[in-house]
Amino acid sequence: MSVKIRLSRVGKKNSPMYRIVVTDSKSKRDGKFLENVGAYNPINQTLIQFNEDRINYWVSKGAIESDTVKKLHRMHKDSSESTQVQK
């Protein structure tokens, strides 16, 4: 079983929201998932929730991040570094 970390679409028509989920690579986009590790709003381009510890855990177990999730992971790291510098 190949495990991937990718986005799953939720929300109303013309108002998308995405969950960041850990899932089997063969499952459907909005199908079953192993764990919900975050949420993303593409309209505001904001991370609503991002559980970096769990994502790092799954990556250490061999999960593969999609390109979009990699971009969001970098965005989260950059924002957390900038808040640490300001403190």
PDB file of N, CA, C and O in Angstrom:
ATOM      1  N   MET A   1       0.841  -1.179   0.000  1.00  0.00           N
ATOM      2  CA  MET A   1       0.000   0.000   0.000  1.00  0.00           C
ATOM      3  C   MET A   1       0.886   1.242   0.000  1.00  0.00           C
ATOM      4  O   MET A   1       1.710   1.433   0.894  1.00  0.00           O
ATOM      5  N   SER A   2       0.704   2.074  -1.010  1.00  0.00           N
ATOM      6  CA  SER A   2       1.434   3.322  -1.110  1.00  0.00           C
ATOM      7  C   SER A   2       0.610   4.434  -0.477  1.00  0.00           C
ATOM      8  O   SER A   2      -0.552   4.629  -0.834  1.00  0.00           O
ATOM      9  N   VAL A   3       1.203   5.157   0.456  1.00  0.00           N
ATOM     10  CA  VAL A   3       0.475   6.191   1.193  1.00  0.00           C
ATOM     11  C   VAL A   3       0.902   7.560   0.669  1.00  0.00           C
ATOM     12  O   VAL A   3       2.087   7.818   0.455  1.00  0.00           O
ATOM     13  N   LYS A   4      -0.088   8.431   0.468  1.00  0.00           N
ATOM     14  CA  LYS A   4       0.178   9.788  -0.004  1.00  0.00           C
ATOM     15  C   LYS A   4      -0.492  10.802   0.908  1.00  0.00           C
ATOM     16  O   LYS A   4      -1.508  10.519   1.544  1.00  0.00           O
ATOM     17  N   ILE A   5       0.096  11.985   0.958  1.00  0.00           N
ATOM     18  CA  ILE A   5      -0.504  13.112   1.665  1.00  0.00           C
ATOM     19  C   ILE A   5      -0.948  14.075   0.574  1.00  0.00           C
ATOM     20  O   ILE A   5      -0.123  14.610  -0.167  1.00  0.00           O
ATOM     21  N   ARG A   6      -2.258  14.293   0.478  1.00  0.00           N
ATOM     22  CA  ARG A   6      -2.794  15.117  -0.599  1.00  0.00           C
ATOM     23  C   ARG A   6      -4.038  15.857  -0.136  1.00  0.00           C
ATOM     24  O   ARG A   6      -4.476  15.716   1.005  1.00  0.00           O
ATOM     25  N   LEU A   7      -4.604  16.655  -1.052  1.00  0.00           N
ATOM     26  CA  LEU A   7      -5.779  17.451  -0.737  1.00  0.00           C
ATOM     27  C   LEU A   7      -7.052  16.702  -1.104  1.00  0.00           C
ATOM     28  O   LEU A   7      -7.097  15.962  -2.087  1.00  0.00           O
ATOM     29  N   SER A   8      -8.080  16.907  -0.300  1.00  0.00           N
ATOM     30  CA  SER A   8      -9.405  16.358  -0.545  1.00  0.00           C
ATOM     31  C   SER A   8     -10.388  17.521  -0.500  1.00  0.00           C
ATOM     32  O   SER A   8     -10.413  18.277   0.472  1.00  0.00           O
ATOM     33  N   ARG A   9     -11.198  17.670  -1.550  1.00  0.00           N
ATOM     34  CA  ARG A   9     -12.069  18.846  -1.660  1.00  0.00           C
ATOM     35  C   ARG A   9     -13.324  18.679  -0.817  1.00  0.00           C
ATOM     36  O   ARG A   9     -13.964  17.627  -0.828  1.00  0.00           O
ATOM     37  N   VAL A  10     -13.664  19.731  -0.091  1.00  0.00           N
ATOM     38  CA  VAL A  10     -14.915  19.830   0.656  1.00  0.00           C
ATOM     39  C   VAL A  10     -15.449  21.239   0.429  1.00  0.00           C
ATOM     40  O   VAL A  10     -14.752  22.083  -0.133  1.00  0.00           O
ATOM     41  N   GLY A  11     -16.657  21.493   0.853  1.00  0.00           N
ATOM     42  CA  GLY A  11     -17.212  22.826   0.714  1.00  0.00           C
ATOM     43  C   GLY A  11     -18.283  22.879  -0.355  1.00  0.00           C
ATOM     44  O   GLY A  11     -18.553  21.890  -1.036  1.00  0.00           O
ATOM     45  N   LYS A  12     -18.888  24.049  -0.494  1.00  0.00           N
ATOM     46  CA  LYS A  12     -19.980  24.248  -1.442  1.00  0.00           C
ATOM     47  C   LYS A  12     -19.457  24.507  -2.851  1.00  0.00           C
ATOM     48  O   LYS A  12     -18.261  24.698  -3.073  1.00  0.00           O
ATOM     49  N   LYS A  13     -20.388  24.506  -3.785  1.00  0.00           N
ATOM     50  CA  LYS A  13     -20.062  24.848  -5.162  1.00  0.00           C
ATOM     51  C   LYS A  13     -19.559  26.286  -5.206  1.00  0.00           C
ATOM     52  O   LYS A  13     -20.134  27.165  -4.564  1.00  0.00           O
ATOM     53  N   ASN A  14     -18.513  26.525  -5.941  1.00  0.00           N
ATOM     54  CA  ASN A  14     -17.876  27.842  -6.083  1.00  0.00           C
ATOM     55  C   ASN A  14     -17.313  28.389  -4.777  1.00  0.00           C
ATOM     56  O   ASN A  14     -16.982  29.572  -4.696  1.00  0.00           O
ATOM     57  N   SER A  15     -17.200  27.557  -3.767  1.00  0.00           N
ATOM     58  CA  SER A  15     -16.609  27.963  -2.494  1.00  0.00           C
ATOM     59  C   SER A  15     -15.799  26.789  -1.944  1.00  0.00           C
ATOM     60  O   SER A  15     -16.191  26.176  -0.951  1.00  0.00           O
ATOM     61  N   PRO A  16     -14.667  26.472  -2.588  1.00  0.00           N
ATOM     62  CA  PRO A  16     -13.925  25.276  -2.199  1.00  0.00           C
ATOM     63  C   PRO A  16     -13.165  25.441  -0.887  1.00  0.00           C
ATOM     64  O   PRO A  16     -12.731  26.537  -0.529  1.00  0.00           O
ATOM     65  N   MET A  17     -13.022  24.352  -0.200  1.00  0.00           N
ATOM     66  CA  MET A  17     -12.155  24.209   0.963  1.00  0.00           C
ATOM     67  C   MET A  17     -11.484  22.858   0.766  1.00  0.00           C
ATOM     68  O   MET A  17     -12.072  21.961   0.162  1.00  0.00           O
ATOM     69  N   TYR A  18     -10.294  22.702   1.253  1.00  0.00           N
ATOM     70  CA  TYR A  18      -9.583  21.448   1.096  1.00  0.00           C
ATOM     71  C   TYR A  18      -9.100  20.937   2.444  1.00  0.00           C
ATOM     72  O   TYR A  18      -8.633  21.702   3.287  1.00  0.00           O
ATOM     73  N   ARG A  19      -9.223  19.632   2.627  1.00  0.00           N
ATOM     74  CA  ARG A  19      -8.605  18.965   3.762  1.00  0.00           C
ATOM     75  C   ARG A  19      -7.267  18.420   3.294  1.00  0.00           C
ATOM     76  O   ARG A  19      -7.128  17.987   2.150  1.00  0.00           O
ATOM     77  N   ILE A  20      -6.298  18.443   4.169  1.00  0.00           N
ATOM     78  CA  ILE A  20      -5.018  17.782   3.895  1.00  0.00           C
ATOM     79  C   ILE A  20      -5.123  16.426   4.568  1.00  0.00           C
ATOM     80  O   ILE A  20      -5.214  16.338   5.793  1.00  0.00           O
ATOM     81  N   VAL A  21      -5.109  15.360   3.760  1.00  0.00           N
ATOM     82  CA  VAL A  21      -5.372  14.025   4.279  1.00  0.00           C
ATOM     83  C   VAL A  21      -4.246  13.066   3.920  1.00  0.00           C
ATOM     84  O   VAL A  21      -3.539  13.242   2.928  1.00  0.00           O
ATOM     85  N   VAL A  22      -4.106  12.054   4.753  1.00  0.00           N
ATOM     86  CA  VAL A  22      -3.205  10.935   4.492  1.00  0.00           C
ATOM     87  C   VAL A  22      -4.082   9.807   3.985  1.00  0.00           C
ATOM     88  O   VAL A  22      -5.025   9.397   4.663  1.00  0.00           O
ATOM     89  N   THR A  23      -3.778   9.300   2.793  1.00  0.00           N
ATOM     90  CA  THR A  23      -4.651   8.317   2.171  1.00  0.00           C
ATOM     91  C   THR A  23      -3.859   7.314   1.341  1.00  0.00           C
ATOM     92  O   THR A  23      -2.701   7.546   0.994  1.00  0.00           O
ATOM     93  N   ASP A  24      -4.500   6.209   1.035  1.00  0.00           N
ATOM     94  CA  ASP A  24      -3.937   5.237   0.110  1.00  0.00           C
ATOM     95  C   ASP A  24      -3.949   5.865  -1.279  1.00  0.00           C
ATOM     96  O   ASP A  24      -4.921   6.525  -1.646  1.00  0.00           O
ATOM     97  N   SER A  25      -2.898   5.673  -2.049  1.00  0.00           N
ATOM     98  CA  SER A  25      -2.805   6.323  -3.350  1.00  0.00           C
ATOM     99  C   SER A  25      -3.876   5.848  -4.325  1.00  0.00           C
ATOM    100  O   SER A  25      -4.161   6.540  -5.302  1.00  0.00           O
ATOM    101  N   LYS A  26      -4.472   4.695  -4.086  1.00  0.00           N
ATOM    102  CA  LYS A  26      -5.478   4.155  -4.997  1.00  0.00           C
ATOM    103  C   LYS A  26      -6.888   4.633  -4.682  1.00  0.00           C
ATOM    104  O   LYS A  26      -7.800   4.397  -5.474  1.00  0.00           O
ATOM    105  N   SER A  27      -7.090   5.288  -3.567  1.00  0.00           N
ATOM    106  CA  SER A  27      -8.435   5.739  -3.202  1.00  0.00           C
ATOM    107  C   SER A  27      -8.815   6.987  -4.002  1.00  0.00           C
ATOM    108  O   SER A  27      -7.950   7.680  -4.538  1.00  0.00           O
ATOM    109  N   LYS A  28     -10.101   7.257  -4.073  1.00  0.00           N
ATOM    110  CA  LYS A  28     -10.612   8.411  -4.810  1.00  0.00           C
ATOM    111  C   LYS A  28     -10.190   9.702  -4.129  1.00  0.00           C
ATOM    112  O   LYS A  28      -9.794   9.703  -2.963  1.00  0.00           O
ATOM    113  N   ARG A  29     -10.280  10.804  -4.872  1.00  0.00           N
ATOM    114  CA  ARG A  29      -9.865  12.105  -4.334  1.00  0.00           C
ATOM    115  C   ARG A  29     -10.608  12.453  -3.057  1.00  0.00           C
ATOM    116  O   ARG A  29     -10.006  12.908  -2.084  1.00  0.00           O
ATOM    117  N   ASP A  30     -11.921  12.237  -3.062  1.00  0.00           N
ATOM    118  CA  ASP A  30     -12.727  12.577  -1.892  1.00  0.00           C
ATOM    119  C   ASP A  30     -13.166  11.327  -1.139  1.00  0.00           C
ATOM    120  O   ASP A  30     -14.136  11.371  -0.382  1.00  0.00           O
ATOM    121  N   GLY A  31     -12.464  10.219  -1.336  1.00  0.00           N
ATOM    122  CA  GLY A  31     -12.839   8.961  -0.712  1.00  0.00           C
ATOM    123  C   GLY A  31     -12.292   8.802   0.689  1.00  0.00           C
ATOM    124  O   GLY A  31     -12.010   9.776   1.386  1.00  0.00           O
ATOM    125  N   LYS A  32     -12.149   7.529   1.086  1.00  0.00           N
ATOM    126  CA  LYS A  32     -11.669   7.231   2.439  1.00  0.00           C
ATOM    127  C   LYS A  32     -10.242   7.743   2.633  1.00  0.00           C
ATOM    128  O   LYS A  32      -9.442   7.788   1.699  1.00  0.00           O
ATOM    129  N   PHE A  33      -9.955   8.123   3.865  1.00  0.00           N
ATOM    130  CA  PHE A  33      -8.603   8.543   4.201  1.00  0.00           C
ATOM    131  C   PHE A  33      -8.217   7.958   5.549  1.00  0.00           C
ATOM    132  O   PHE A  33      -9.073   7.576   6.347  1.00  0.00           O
ATOM    133  N   LEU A  34      -6.918   7.895   5.788  1.00  0.00           N
ATOM    134  CA  LEU A  34      -6.403   7.341   7.040  1.00  0.00           C
ATOM    135  C   LEU A  34      -6.448   8.371   8.163  1.00  0.00           C
ATOM    136  O   LEU A  34      -6.804   8.054   9.299  1.00  0.00           O
ATOM    137  N   GLU A  35      -6.080   9.617   7.828  1.00  0.00           N
ATOM    138  CA  GLU A  35      -6.031  10.659   8.864  1.00  0.00           C
ATOM    139  C   GLU A  35      -6.168  12.035   8.231  1.00  0.00           C
ATOM    140  O   GLU A  35      -5.632  12.291   7.153  1.00  0.00           O
ATOM    141  N   ASN A  36      -6.880  12.905   8.899  1.00  0.00           N
ATOM    142  CA  ASN A  36      -7.013  14.299   8.488  1.00  0.00           C
ATOM    143  C   ASN A  36      -5.940  15.091   9.245  1.00  0.00           C
ATOM    144  O   ASN A  36      -5.946  15.121  10.476  1.00  0.00           O
ATOM    145  N   VAL A  37      -5.023  15.729   8.513  1.00  0.00           N
ATOM    146  CA  VAL A  37      -3.917  16.419   9.172  1.00  0.00           C
ATOM    147  C   VAL A  37      -3.928  17.935   8.965  1.00  0.00           C
ATOM    148  O   VAL A  37      -3.003  18.625   9.393  1.00  0.00           O
ATOM    149  N   GLY A  38      -4.969  18.455   8.311  1.00  0.00           N
ATOM    150  CA  GLY A  38      -5.016  19.895   8.140  1.00  0.00           C
ATOM    151  C   GLY A  38      -6.164  20.338   7.264  1.00  0.00           C
ATOM    152  O   GLY A  38      -6.940  19.523   6.765  1.00  0.00           O
ATOM    153  N   ALA A  39      -6.260  21.667   7.082  1.00  0.00           N
ATOM    154  CA  ALA A  39      -7.279  22.256   6.228  1.00  0.00           C
ATOM    155  C   ALA A  39      -6.696  23.499   5.569  1.00  0.00           C
ATOM    156  O   ALA A  39      -5.868  24.201   6.151  1.00  0.00           O
ATOM    157  N   TYR A  40      -7.149  23.760   4.329  1.00  0.00           N
ATOM    158  CA  TYR A  40      -6.619  24.864   3.530  1.00  0.00           C
ATOM    159  C   TYR A  40      -7.758  25.586   2.828  1.00  0.00           C
ATOM    160  O   TYR A  40      -8.656  24.953   2.274  1.00  0.00           O
ATOM    161  N   ASN A  41      -7.718  26.914   2.854  1.00  0.00           N
ATOM    162  CA  ASN A  41      -8.697  27.741   2.155  1.00  0.00           C
ATOM    163  C   ASN A  41      -7.992  28.389   0.962  1.00  0.00           C
ATOM    164  O   ASN A  41      -7.187  29.300   1.154  1.00  0.00           O
ATOM    165  N   PRO A  42      -8.277  27.937  -0.277  1.00  0.00           N
ATOM    166  CA  PRO A  42      -7.575  28.488  -1.435  1.00  0.00           C
ATOM    167  C   PRO A  42      -8.031  29.892  -1.825  1.00  0.00           C
ATOM    168  O   PRO A  42      -7.308  30.598  -2.527  1.00  0.00           O
ATOM    169  N   ILE A  43      -9.211  30.304  -1.385  1.00  0.00           N
ATOM    170  CA  ILE A  43      -9.704  31.635  -1.735  1.00  0.00           C
ATOM    171  C   ILE A  43      -8.868  32.694  -1.021  1.00  0.00           C
ATOM    172  O   ILE A  43      -8.446  33.669  -1.644  1.00  0.00           O
ATOM    173  N   ASN A  44      -8.624  32.516   0.267  1.00  0.00           N
ATOM    174  CA  ASN A  44      -7.789  33.439   1.045  1.00  0.00           C
ATOM    175  C   ASN A  44      -6.328  33.025   1.061  1.00  0.00           C
ATOM    176  O   ASN A  44      -5.473  33.769   1.542  1.00  0.00           O
ATOM    177  N   GLN A  45      -6.039  31.840   0.536  1.00  0.00           N
ATOM    178  CA  GLN A  45      -4.711  31.228   0.565  1.00  0.00           C
ATOM    179  C   GLN A  45      -4.158  31.178   1.985  1.00  0.00           C
ATOM    180  O   GLN A  45      -3.039  31.610   2.260  1.00  0.00           O
ATOM    181  N   THR A  46      -4.992  30.630   2.883  1.00  0.00           N
ATOM    182  CA  THR A  46      -4.583  30.505   4.277  1.00  0.00           C
ATOM    183  C   THR A  46      -4.708  29.066   4.738  1.00  0.00           C
ATOM    184  O   THR A  46      -5.586  28.328   4.293  1.00  0.00           O
ATOM    185  N   LEU A  47      -3.832  28.687   5.620  1.00  0.00           N
ATOM    186  CA  LEU A  47      -3.923  27.388   6.272  1.00  0.00           C
ATOM    187  C   LEU A  47      -4.803  27.554   7.496  1.00  0.00           C
ATOM    188  O   LEU A  47      -4.481  28.328   8.398  1.00  0.00           O
ATOM    189  N   ILE A  48      -5.902  26.837   7.529  1.00  0.00           N
ATOM    190  CA  ILE A  48      -6.812  26.919   8.667  1.00  0.00           C
ATOM    191  C   ILE A  48      -6.278  26.071   9.812  1.00  0.00           C
ATOM    192  O   ILE A  48      -6.304  26.475  10.974  1.00  0.00           O
ATOM    193  N   GLN A  49      -5.800  24.899   9.459  1.00  0.00           N
ATOM    194  CA  GLN A  49      -5.231  23.977  10.442  1.00  0.00           C
ATOM    195  C   GLN A  49      -4.081  23.266   9.742  1.00  0.00           C
ATOM    196  O   GLN A  49      -4.194  22.922   8.565  1.00  0.00           O
ATOM    197  N   PHE A  50      -2.992  23.046  10.440  1.00  0.00           N
ATOM    198  CA  PHE A  50      -1.856  22.338   9.852  1.00  0.00           C
ATOM    199  C   PHE A  50      -1.125  21.602  10.964  1.00  0.00           C
ATOM    200  O   PHE A  50      -0.467  22.225  11.797  1.00  0.00           O
ATOM    201  N   ASN A  51      -1.238  20.289  10.979  1.00  0.00           N
ATOM    202  CA  ASN A  51      -0.626  19.468  12.015  1.00  0.00           C
ATOM    203  C   ASN A  51       0.725  18.960  11.504  1.00  0.00           C
ATOM    204  O   ASN A  51       0.825  17.851  10.978  1.00  0.00           O
ATOM    205  N   GLU A  52       1.749  19.779  11.664  1.00  0.00           N
ATOM    206  CA  GLU A  52       3.071  19.476  11.112  1.00  0.00           C
ATOM    207  C   GLU A  52       3.685  18.224  11.736  1.00  0.00           C
ATOM    208  O   GLU A  52       4.387  17.479  11.052  1.00  0.00           O
ATOM    209  N   ASP A  53       3.434  17.982  13.017  1.00  0.00           N
ATOM    210  CA  ASP A  53       3.991  16.793  13.669  1.00  0.00           C
ATOM    211  C   ASP A  53       3.496  15.517  12.999  1.00  0.00           C
ATOM    212  O   ASP A  53       4.279  14.604  12.736  1.00  0.00           O
ATOM    213  N   ARG A  54       2.205  15.455  12.725  1.00  0.00           N
ATOM    214  CA  ARG A  54       1.634  14.254  12.100  1.00  0.00           C
ATOM    215  C   ARG A  54       2.101  14.102  10.650  1.00  0.00           C
ATOM    216  O   ARG A  54       2.312  12.981  10.186  1.00  0.00           O
ATOM    217  N   ILE A  55       2.263  15.211   9.935  1.00  0.00           N
ATOM    218  CA  ILE A  55       2.762  15.125   8.562  1.00  0.00           C
ATOM    219  C   ILE A  55       4.188  14.603   8.566  1.00  0.00           C
ATOM    220  O   ILE A  55       4.531  13.738   7.760  1.00  0.00           O
ATOM    221  N   ASN A  56       5.025  15.115   9.464  1.00  0.00           N
ATOM    222  CA  ASN A  56       6.404  14.632   9.563  1.00  0.00           C
ATOM    223  C   ASN A  56       6.441  13.157   9.956  1.00  0.00           C
ATOM    224  O   ASN A  56       7.298  12.409   9.485  1.00  0.00           O
ATOM    225  N   TYR A  57       5.510  12.736  10.822  1.00  0.00           N
ATOM    226  CA  TYR A  57       5.426  11.326  11.204  1.00  0.00           C
ATOM    227  C   TYR A  57       5.135  10.457   9.983  1.00  0.00           C
ATOM    228  O   TYR A  57       5.808   9.451   9.757  1.00  0.00           O
ATOM    229  N   TRP A  58       4.135  10.847   9.200  1.00  0.00           N
ATOM    230  CA  TRP A  58       3.765  10.041   8.033  1.00  0.00           C
ATOM    231  C   TRP A  58       4.865  10.047   6.977  1.00  0.00           C
ATOM    232  O   TRP A  58       5.087   9.034   6.314  1.00  0.00           O
ATOM    233  N   VAL A  59       5.552  11.165   6.811  1.00  0.00           N
ATOM    234  CA  VAL A  59       6.669  11.210   5.852  1.00  0.00           C
ATOM    235  C   VAL A  59       7.789  10.295   6.308  1.00  0.00           C
ATOM    236  O   VAL A  59       8.434   9.649   5.482  1.00  0.00           O
ATOM    237  N   SER A  60       8.033  10.227   7.615  1.00  0.00           N
ATOM    238  CA  SER A  60       9.072   9.336   8.134  1.00  0.00           C
ATOM    239  C   SER A  60       8.704   7.861   7.918  1.00  0.00           C
ATOM    240  O   SER A  60       9.582   7.004   7.813  1.00  0.00           O
ATOM    241  N   LYS A  61       7.407   7.579   7.852  1.00  0.00           N
ATOM    242  CA  LYS A  61       6.941   6.211   7.602  1.00  0.00           C
ATOM    243  C   LYS A  61       6.904   5.879   6.117  1.00  0.00           C
ATOM    244  O   LYS A  61       6.599   4.744   5.754  1.00  0.00           O
ATOM    245  N   GLY A  62       7.211   6.853   5.242  1.00  0.00           N
ATOM    246  CA  GLY A  62       7.279   6.582   3.808  1.00  0.00           C
ATOM    247  C   GLY A  62       6.179   7.208   2.978  1.00  0.00           C
ATOM    248  O   GLY A  62       6.088   6.934   1.781  1.00  0.00           O
ATOM    249  N   ALA A  63       5.345   8.037   3.571  1.00  0.00           N
ATOM    250  CA  ALA A  63       4.282   8.699   2.814  1.00  0.00           C
ATOM    251  C   ALA A  63       4.893   9.742   1.884  1.00  0.00           C
ATOM    252  O   ALA A  63       5.916  10.349   2.201  1.00  0.00           O
ATOM    253  N   ILE A  64       4.260   9.942   0.740  1.00  0.00           N
ATOM    254  CA  ILE A  64       4.739  10.884  -0.258  1.00  0.00           C
ATOM    255  C   ILE A  64       3.790  12.075  -0.296  1.00  0.00           C
ATOM    256  O   ILE A  64       2.578  11.908  -0.432  1.00  0.00           O
ATOM    257  N   GLU A  65       4.349  13.282  -0.176  1.00  0.00           N
ATOM    258  CA  GLU A  65       3.544  14.500  -0.234  1.00  0.00           C
ATOM    259  C   GLU A  65       3.293  14.878  -1.690  1.00  0.00           C
ATOM    260  O   GLU A  65       4.182  14.746  -2.532  1.00  0.00           O
ATOM    261  N   SER A  66       2.082  15.348  -1.986  1.00  0.00           N
ATOM    262  CA  SER A  66       1.812  15.870  -3.323  1.00  0.00           C
ATOM    263  C   SER A  66       2.534  17.206  -3.465  1.00  0.00           C
ATOM    264  O   SER A  66       2.982  17.788  -2.477  1.00  0.00           O
ATOM    265  N   ASP A  67       2.642  17.690  -4.708  1.00  0.00           N
ATOM    266  CA  ASP A  67       3.343  18.951  -4.945  1.00  0.00           C
ATOM    267  C   ASP A  67       2.689  20.110  -4.193  1.00  0.00           C
ATOM    268  O   ASP A  67       3.381  20.965  -3.640  1.00  0.00           O
ATOM    269  N   THR A  68       1.370  20.135  -4.174  1.00  0.00           N
ATOM    270  CA  THR A  68       0.650  21.210  -3.490  1.00  0.00           C
ATOM    271  C   THR A  68       0.879  21.150  -1.986  1.00  0.00           C
ATOM    272  O   THR A  68       1.056  22.184  -1.341  1.00  0.00           O
ATOM    273  N   VAL A  69       0.878  19.957  -1.430  1.00  0.00           N
ATOM    274  CA  VAL A  69       1.106  19.821   0.016  1.00  0.00           C
ATOM    275  C   VAL A  69       2.539  20.219   0.362  1.00  0.00           C
ATOM    276  O   VAL A  69       2.777  20.807   1.418  1.00  0.00           O
ATOM    277  N   LYS A  70       3.495  19.907  -0.510  1.00  0.00           N
ATOM    278  CA  LYS A  70       4.872  20.356  -0.273  1.00  0.00           C
ATOM    279  C   LYS A  70       4.940  21.872  -0.222  1.00  0.00           C
ATOM    280  O   LYS A  70       5.625  22.438   0.630  1.00  0.00           O
ATOM    281  N   LYS A  71       4.225  22.539  -1.139  1.00  0.00           N
ATOM    282  CA  LYS A  71       4.198  23.997  -1.181  1.00  0.00           C
ATOM    283  C   LYS A  71       3.573  24.557   0.096  1.00  0.00           C
ATOM    284  O   LYS A  71       4.073  25.531   0.659  1.00  0.00           O
ATOM    285  N   LEU A  72       2.480  23.943   0.552  1.00  0.00           N
ATOM    286  CA  LEU A  72       1.833  24.396   1.783  1.00  0.00           C
ATOM    287  C   LEU A  72       2.719  24.158   2.995  1.00  0.00           C
ATOM    288  O   LEU A  72       2.736  24.968   3.922  1.00  0.00           O
ATOM    289  N   HIS A  73       3.454  23.052   2.995  1.00  0.00           N
ATOM    290  CA  HIS A  73       4.373  22.737   4.094  1.00  0.00           C
ATOM    291  C   HIS A  73       5.465  23.809   4.176  1.00  0.00           C
ATOM    292  O   HIS A  73       5.791  24.287   5.262  1.00  0.00           O
ATOM    293  N   ARG A  74       6.027  24.185   3.017  1.00  0.00           N
ATOM    294  CA  ARG A  74       7.040  25.238   2.993  1.00  0.00           C
ATOM    295  C   ARG A  74       6.452  26.572   3.464  1.00  0.00           C
ATOM    296  O   ARG A  74       7.099  27.317   4.199  1.00  0.00           O
ATOM    297  N   MET A  75       5.210  26.865   3.031  1.00  0.00           N
ATOM    298  CA  MET A  75       4.554  28.102   3.434  1.00  0.00           C
ATOM    299  C   MET A  75       4.365  28.137   4.951  1.00  0.00           C
ATOM    300  O   MET A  75       4.555  29.181   5.575  1.00  0.00           O
ATOM    301  N   HIS A  76       3.993  27.002   5.543  1.00  0.00           N
ATOM    302  CA  HIS A  76       3.810  26.925   6.997  1.00  0.00           C
ATOM    303  C   HIS A  76       5.148  27.107   7.718  1.00  0.00           C
ATOM    304  O   HIS A  76       5.218  27.811   8.726  1.00  0.00           O
ATOM    305  N   LYS A  77       6.204  26.479   7.208  1.00  0.00           N
ATOM    306  CA  LYS A  77       7.524  26.625   7.835  1.00  0.00           C
ATOM    307  C   LYS A  77       7.995  28.072   7.785  1.00  0.00           C
ATOM    308  O   LYS A  77       8.518  28.593   8.769  1.00  0.00           O
ATOM    309  N   ASP A  78       7.806  28.729   6.623  1.00  0.00           N
ATOM    310  CA  ASP A  78       8.230  30.118   6.490  1.00  0.00           C
ATOM    311  C   ASP A  78       7.464  31.029   7.437  1.00  0.00           C
ATOM    312  O   ASP A  78       8.045  31.937   8.033  1.00  0.00           O
ATOM    313  N   SER A  79       6.168  30.793   7.579  1.00  0.00           N
ATOM    314  CA  SER A  79       5.372  31.640   8.473  1.00  0.00           C
ATOM    315  C   SER A  79       5.726  31.386   9.935  1.00  0.00           C
ATOM    316  O   SER A  79       5.728  32.318  10.739  1.00  0.00           O
ATOM    317  N   SER A  80       6.026  30.135  10.287  1.00  0.00           N
ATOM    318  CA  SER A  80       6.381  29.860  11.679  1.00  0.00           C
ATOM    319  C   SER A  80       7.775  30.409  12.007  1.00  0.00           C
ATOM    320  O   SER A  80       8.015  30.838  13.136  1.00  0.00           O
ATOM    321  N   GLU A  81       8.696  30.402  11.035  1.00  0.00           N
ATOM    322  CA  GLU A  81      10.015  30.980  11.270  1.00  0.00           C
ATOM    323  C   GLU A  81       9.935  32.494  11.453  1.00  0.00           C
ATOM    324  O   GLU A  81      10.634  33.062  12.291  1.00  0.00           O
ATOM    325  N   SER A  82       9.085  33.138  10.668  1.00  0.00           N
ATOM    326  CA  SER A  82       8.981  34.596  10.786  1.00  0.00           C
ATOM    327  C   SER A  82       8.363  35.004  12.119  1.00  0.00           C
ATOM    328  O   SER A  82       8.718  36.049  12.663  1.00  0.00           O
ATOM    329  N   THR A  83       7.441  34.196  12.658  1.00  0.00           N
ATOM    330  CA  THR A  83       6.859  34.517  13.965  1.00  0.00           C
ATOM    331  C   THR A  83       7.867  34.292  15.076  1.00  0.00           C
ATOM    332  O   THR A  83       7.844  35.006  16.079  1.00  0.00           O
ATOM    333  N   GLN A  84       8.757  33.310  14.920  1.00  0.00           N
ATOM    334  CA  GLN A  84       9.770  33.059  15.935  1.00  0.00           C
ATOM    335  C   GLN A  84      10.801  34.191  15.963  1.00  0.00           C
ATOM    336  O   GLN A  84      11.300  34.543  17.031  1.00  0.00           O
ATOM    337  N   VAL A  85      11.119  34.756  14.812  1.00  0.00           N
ATOM    338  CA  VAL A  85      12.086  35.850  14.746  1.00  0.00           C
ATOM    339  C   VAL A  85      11.493  37.087  15.418  1.00  0.00           C
ATOM    340  O   VAL A  85      12.223  37.827  16.077  1.00  0.00           O
ATOM    341  N   GLN A  86      10.206  37.329  15.272  1.00  0.00           N
ATOM    342  CA  GLN A  86       9.585  38.511  15.839  1.00  0.00           C
ATOM    343  C   GLN A  86       9.472  38.454  17.352  1.00  0.00           C
ATOM    344  O   GLN A  86       9.390  39.500  17.997  1.00  0.00           O
ATOM    345  N   LYS A  87       9.466  37.261  17.938  1.00  0.00           N
ATOM    346  CA  LYS A  87       9.313  37.124  19.394  1.00  0.00           C
ATOM    347  C   LYS A  87      10.474  37.625  20.142  1.00  0.00           C
ATOM    348  O   LYS A  87      10.485  37.574  21.372  1.00  0.00           O
TER     349      LYS A  87
END
